Amino acid sequence: MHLAREIGAQLAGPVQMGGQPHDADAVAPPAVREAVRTHPWARARQRLHDDLGPAGWAGRWALSAAPLWRW
């Protein structure tokens, strides 16, 4: 709740907690969800891409995430 106030969110009522990460879509206002969930990951991904460069990023993705997309 403190983080929501720090980013300027107006809380309409009590904080609701979801059981799964995707439950946040139903309980968190979009501005809070973006600031707390989406933007930190995007910033971290961009920093890693900047550090590795395009070829390094592609190689890292191939080792870590690509297997998750294979059936």
C-alpha positions, 0 to 999 in steps of 0.5 A: 500500500505504501508503494501505491501511495509513493507513485501517486495512486489514489486508493479507493478502498482496502487493498485486495490481494490476488493468489496468482500474478495474473490476478493483479489484472482484476484488482490493481488499477492499471497505473499501479500495475504498470508502475509496480509490475510492468515498468521494473521488468521493462527497465531491467530488460533494457539495461541487460539489452544495453549491456549485452548488445543485440547479439548477446541479448539474442544468445542469452534469450536463446539459452534462458527463455527460448526453451519455454516456448518450445512444445 
